[in-house]
Amino acid sequence: MGPAIALTLAEQGARLLLTDISAGRLDATVKHLGGAVVDPAGSGAVAVRAHATDRGEAAAVVETVLTRFGRIDRTLSPSRACRR
C-alpha cells in the first residue's frame, strides 16, 4: 500500500520523504516510483532508511524533512509499527 500511496501523491506534485526499516524495501519503492520522482537534491522525494519506533531515527527523519522542505504539511504511516 505504501508505494501506491507515494506514487499517487508524487503524481499530484507532493514532495515526499520515504522511510522504511528495510533498505531493500526502500530501494524497491524508489525503483517503483522511478528516478524522476526520487531526487537526492530533495525536489521530488527523498528516501531514508529508518525505524519508526526508534526515537532517534524518527527525530533524524523529521530533521531531514525540515532541512529539505522547510516544513511538514502531512504525515502518513502505513507501517504496523504505529498500531501499538
C-alpha positions in Angstrom: 0.0 0.0 0.0 2.8 2.5 0.8 4.4 2.6 -2.7 1.0 3.1 -4.3 0.1 6.0 -2.0 3.6 7.5 -2.5 3.2 7.3 -6.3 -0.3 8.9 -6.2 1.0 11.8 -4.1 4.1 12.3 -6.2 2.0 12.4 -9.4 0.0 15.1 -7.7 3.1 17.1 -7.1 3.8 16.3 -3.5 7.4 16.4 -2.2 7.9 13.2 -0.2 10.3 11.8 2.3 10.0 8.0 2.2 11.2 5.8 5.1 11.4 2.1 5.7 13.3 -0.1 8.2 14.4 -2.3 5.3 16.9 -0.8 2.9 15.8 -3.5 0.4 12.1 -2.5 0.5 13.0 1.2 0.4 15.1 0.6 -2.7 12.2 -1.4 -4.3 9.9 1.6 -3.6 12.3 4.0 -5.1 12.5 1.8 -8.2 8.7 1.6 -8.3 8.4 5.4 -8.2 11.1 5.9 -10.8 14.2 8.1 -10.8 12.3 11.2 -11.9 10.3 11.2 -8.7 13.1 10.3 -6.2 15.7 13.1 -6.2 18.6 13.2 -3.8 18.5 17.0 -4.0 15.1 17.0 -2.5 13.0 18.5 -5.2 10.7 15.4 -5.6 11.1 12.7 -3.0 13.9 11.7 -0.6 14.4 8.1 0.7 15.8 7.5 4.2 16.2 4.1 5.9 14.8 4.5 9.4 12.8 2.5 12.1 9.5 4.2 13.0 9.8 3.1 16.7 13.3 4.4 17.3 13.0 7.9 18.7 16.5 8.9 17.5 15.9 7.7 13.9 12.4 9.3 13.9 13.9 12.6 15.1 16.5 12.4 12.3 13.7 11.9 9.8 11.9 15.0 11.0 15.2 17.0 10.8 15.7 15.7 7.2 12.2 16.8 6.2 12.7 20.2 7.7 16.1 20.7 6.2 15.0 19.6 2.7 11.5 21.0 2.5 11.3 23.6 5.3 8.1 22.3 6.8 5.9 19.2 7.3 2.4 19.5 5.9 1.1 15.9 6.3 2.3 12.6 7.7 1.2 9.2 6.6 2.5 5.9 8.1 1.0 2.7 6.7 3.5 0.7 8.8 2.4 -1.7 11.5 4.7 0.0 14.0 2.1 2.7 14.6 -0.6 0.2 15.6 0.8 -0.5 19.1 
